Amino acid sequence: MKPDMDEKQFIVNMEDLLEVDAGSLHPAVELASLTQWDSLAFVSFLAMADSSYGAKVAPVELRKCKTVGELMKLVSK
């Protein structure tokens, strides 16, 4: 994980992106269980990864992610 990567802030950013209640996400939450994780959220995540974390995420890599924690690992590479 990048030294400047803050797990709590990442979770807050994901809650904002998905428009879910604060405190409802944690690293083990499965993306498939979130009705908000759709094609718009997928594209929004790619934009957030770039703008907030400087991470150029390949869509093929993003598709492999199954949990919120895996998303966090993806942007921290």
SELONU-654224 format. One record per residue: x, y, z of N, C-alpha, C in turn; residue in three letters. Coordinates in Angstrom, 2 decimals, always signed. Atoms other than C-alpha are relative to their C-alpha. Layout:
# SELONU-654224
<<X; Y; Z>; <X; Y; Z>; <X; Y; Z>; 'Ala'>
...
***
This chain:
# SELONU-654224
<<+0.84; -1.18; +0.00>; <+0.00; +0.00; +0.00>; <+0.88; +1.24; +0.00>; 'Met'>
<<-0.76; -1.24; +0.04>; <+1.26; +3.48; -0.82>; <-0.01; +0.63; +1.38>; 'Lys'>
<<-0.06; -0.60; -1.33>; <+2.42; +5.36; +2.28>; <-1.08; +1.06; +0.22>; 'Pro'>
<<+1.01; -1.04; -0.16>; <-0.08; +8.15; +1.59>; <-1.43; -0.52; -0.14>; 'Asp'>
<<+1.32; +0.61; +0.14>; <-2.97; +5.71; +1.14>; <-0.61; -0.15; +1.38>; 'Met'>
<<+0.71; +0.05; -1.27>; <-5.46; +6.07; +3.99>; <-1.26; -0.84; -0.19>; 'Asp'>
<<+1.13; +0.91; +0.16>; <-7.90; +3.18; +4.32>; <-1.32; +0.67; +0.33>; 'Glu'>
<<+1.26; -0.65; -0.40>; <-10.51; +5.24; +6.15>; <-0.46; +0.98; -1.06>; 'Lys'>
<<+0.38; -0.96; +1.02>; <-10.43; +7.98; +3.53>; <-0.45; -0.70; -1.28>; 'Gln'>
<<+0.41; +0.76; +1.18>; <-10.64; +5.43; +0.72>; <-1.44; -0.49; +0.17>; 'Phe'>
<<+1.35; +0.50; -0.27>; <-13.74; +3.91; +2.34>; <-1.01; +1.15; -0.11>; 'Ile'>
<<+0.89; -1.17; +0.10>; <-15.30; +7.39; +2.70>; <-0.20; +0.39; -1.46>; 'Val'>
<<+0.11; -0.33; +1.42>; <-14.53; +8.11; -0.95>; <-0.90; -1.00; -0.73>; 'Asn'>
<<+0.83; +1.02; +0.64>; <-16.14; +4.82; -1.98>; <-1.47; +0.16; +0.41>; 'Met'>
<<+1.37; -0.22; -0.45>; <-19.22; +5.52; +0.15>; <-0.62; +1.19; -0.75>; 'Glu'>
<<+0.49; -1.16; +0.77>; <-19.54; +8.91; -1.57>; <-0.26; -0.39; -1.44>; 'Asp'>
<<+0.14; +0.39; +1.40>; <-19.01; +7.42; -5.01>; <-1.24; -0.87; -0.21>; 'Leu'>
<<+1.12; +0.93; +0.13>; <-21.62; +4.71; -4.44>; <-1.29; +0.55; +0.61>; 'Leu'>
<<+1.16; -0.62; -0.65>; <-23.95; +7.03; -2.51>; <-0.68; -0.95; +0.98>; 'Glu'>
<<+0.52; +0.88; -1.06>; <-24.32; +4.62; +0.40>; <+0.23; +0.68; +1.34>; 'Val'>
<<-0.11; -0.59; -1.34>; <-24.62; +5.38; +4.10>; <+1.43; -0.08; +0.53>; 'Asp'>
<<-1.32; -0.03; -0.65>; <-21.48; +6.39; +5.98>; <+0.10; -1.18; +0.96>; 'Ala'>
<<-0.23; +1.14; -0.88>; <-20.03; +3.40; +7.79>; <-0.52; -1.32; -0.53>; 'Gly'>
<<+0.58; +1.23; +0.52>; <-21.72; +0.87; +5.54>; <+0.99; -0.86; -0.78>; 'Ser'>
<<-1.00; +0.77; +0.74>; <-18.59; -0.19; +3.66>; <+1.20; -0.34; +0.86>; 'Leu'>
<<-1.27; +0.42; -0.60>; <-15.50; -2.05; +4.82>; <+0.70; -0.87; -1.03>; 'His'>
<<-0.76; +0.73; +1.03>; <-12.77; -3.93; +2.95>; <-0.58; -1.34; -0.43>; 'Pro'>
<<+0.50; +1.33; +0.34>; <-14.57; -7.28; +3.04>; <-1.33; +0.02; -0.76>; 'Ala'>
<<+1.28; -0.06; +0.70>; <-17.79; -6.03; +1.41>; <+0.18; -0.43; -1.45>; 'Val'>
<<-0.07; +0.49; +1.38>; <-18.37; -7.88; -1.85>; <-0.73; +0.96; -0.93>; 'Glu'>
<<+0.57; -0.93; +0.97>; <-19.00; -5.64; -4.83>; <-1.32; -0.52; -0.57>; 'Leu'>
<<+1.20; +0.59; +0.56>; <-21.62; -8.05; -6.17>; <-1.22; +0.19; +0.90>; 'Ala'>
<<+1.10; -0.20; -0.94>; <-23.71; -7.40; -3.05>; <-0.53; +1.43; -0.01>; 'Ser'>
<<+0.37; -1.42; +0.04>; <-23.92; -3.68; -3.82>; <-0.77; +0.30; -1.29>; 'Leu'>
<<+0.77; -0.34; +1.20>; <-26.72; -2.70; -6.18>; <+0.55; +1.25; -0.67>; 'Thr'>
<<-0.58; -1.23; +0.54>; <-24.90; +0.60; -6.62>; <+1.24; -0.25; -0.86>; 'Gln'>
<<-1.20; +0.31; +0.79>; <-21.87; -1.14; -8.17>; <-0.46; -0.41; -1.39>; 'Trp'>
<<+0.48; +0.22; +1.36>; <-22.94; -0.77; -11.78>; <+1.00; +0.62; -0.98>; 'Asp'>
<<-0.93; -0.51; +1.02>; <-21.39; +0.44; -15.04>; <+0.39; +1.45; +0.26>; 'Ser'>
<<-0.32; -1.39; -0.30>; <-21.61; +4.10; -13.96>; <+1.00; +0.07; +1.16>; 'Leu'>
<<-0.93; +0.04; -1.13>; <-19.88; +3.32; -10.64>; <+1.37; -0.50; -0.46>; 'Ala'>
<<-1.25; +0.56; +0.55>; <-17.24; +1.32; -12.57>; <+0.81; +1.13; -0.64>; 'Phe'>
<<-0.68; -1.11; +0.69>; <-16.40; +4.34; -14.76>; <+0.38; +1.09; +1.00>; 'Val'>
<<-0.29; -1.01; -1.03>; <-16.62; +6.72; -11.79>; <+1.19; -0.42; +0.85>; 'Ser'>
<<-1.14; +0.49; -0.76>; <-14.18; +4.51; -9.90>; <+1.30; +0.23; -0.76>; 'Phe'>
<<-1.20; -0.23; +0.82>; <-11.68; +4.69; -12.77>; <+0.42; +1.46; +0.08>; 'Leu'>
<<-0.31; -1.44; -0.09>; <-11.92; +8.50; -12.67>; <+0.50; +0.37; +1.38>; 'Ala'>
<<-0.43; -0.30; -1.36>; <-11.60; +8.63; -8.88>; <+1.41; -0.54; +0.25>; 'Met'>
<<-1.33; +0.59; -0.19>; <-8.58; +6.31; -8.93>; <+1.07; +0.91; -0.58>; 'Ala'>
<<-0.95; -0.89; +0.66>; <-6.85; +8.67; -11.33>; <+0.10; +1.33; +0.72>; 'Asp'>
<<-0.03; -1.35; -0.57>; <-7.85; +12.01; -9.81>; <+0.40; +0.04; +1.47>; 'Ser'>
<<-0.28; -0.02; -1.44>; <-7.62; +11.11; -6.11>; <+1.28; -0.73; +0.40>; 'Ser'>
<<-1.12; +0.85; -0.40>; <-4.84; +8.52; -6.11>; <+1.11; -0.07; -1.05>; 'Tyr'>
<<-1.01; +0.03; +1.06>; <-2.92; +9.07; -9.35>; <+0.21; -1.39; -0.57>; 'Gly'>
<<-0.10; +1.39; +0.47>; <-3.62; +5.45; -10.28>; <-0.69; -0.15; -1.34>; 'Ala'>
<<+0.57; +0.31; +1.30>; <-4.14; +4.50; -13.89>; <-0.42; -1.47; +0.03>; 'Lys'>
<<+0.52; +1.36; -0.16>; <-6.36; +1.46; -13.47>; <-0.52; -0.50; -1.34>; 'Val'>
<<+0.48; +0.62; +1.23>; <-6.92; -0.83; -16.43>; <-1.37; -0.63; +0.28>; 'Ala'>
<<+1.33; +0.60; -0.22>; <-10.60; -1.81; -16.78>; <+0.05; -1.51; +0.19>; 'Pro'>
<<-0.10; +1.46; -0.14>; <-9.58; -5.46; -17.16>; <+0.42; -0.37; +1.43>; 'Val'>
<<-0.42; +0.26; -1.39>; <-7.89; -5.29; -13.72>; <-1.14; +0.31; +0.96>; 'Glu'>
<<+1.13; -0.37; -0.85>; <-10.89; -3.55; -12.18>; <-1.06; -1.09; -0.01>; 'Leu'>
<<+1.00; +1.07; +0.11>; <-13.21; -6.30; -13.44>; <+0.35; -1.22; +0.87>; 'Arg'>
<<-0.43; +1.14; -0.82>; <-11.16; -8.85; -11.46>; <-0.29; +0.21; +1.49>; 'Lys'>
<<+0.22; -0.30; -1.42>; <-11.89; -7.11; -8.14>; <-1.35; -0.50; +0.46>; 'Cys'>
<<+1.23; +0.57; -0.57>; <-14.48; -8.80; -5.96>; <-0.45; +0.72; +1.27>; 'Lys'>
<<+0.33; -0.66; -1.27>; <-14.34; -6.72; -2.75>; <+0.50; +1.44; +0.00>; 'Thr'>
<<-0.46; -1.38; -0.16>; <-13.89; -3.13; -1.63>; <+1.49; +0.01; +0.32>; 'Val'>
<<-1.43; +0.09; -0.34>; <-10.51; -4.16; -0.19>; <+0.86; -0.23; -1.22>; 'Gly'>
<<-0.76; +0.23; +1.23>; <-9.38; -5.41; -3.59>; <+0.06; +1.27; -0.84>; 'Glu'>
<<-0.06; -1.31; +0.68>; <-10.31; -2.02; -5.08>; <+1.08; +0.86; +0.61>; 'Leu'>
<<-1.00; -0.80; -0.69>; <-8.16; -0.36; -2.45>; <+1.41; -0.45; -0.37>; 'Met'>
<<-1.32; +0.52; +0.40>; <-5.22; -2.63; -3.26>; <+0.35; +0.40; -1.43>; 'Lys'>
<<-0.20; -0.33; +1.39>; <-5.68; -1.87; -6.93>; <+0.52; +1.44; -0.17>; 'Leu'>
<<-0.45; -1.40; +0.14>; <-5.28; +1.89; -6.50>; <+1.27; +0.29; +0.77>; 'Val'>
<<-1.20; -0.24; -0.79>; <-2.43; +1.50; -4.04>; <+1.27; -0.60; -0.63>; 'Ser'>
<<-1.16; +0.61; +0.68>; <-0.14; -0.33; -6.51>; <+0.94; +1.07; -0.50>; 'Lys'>
***
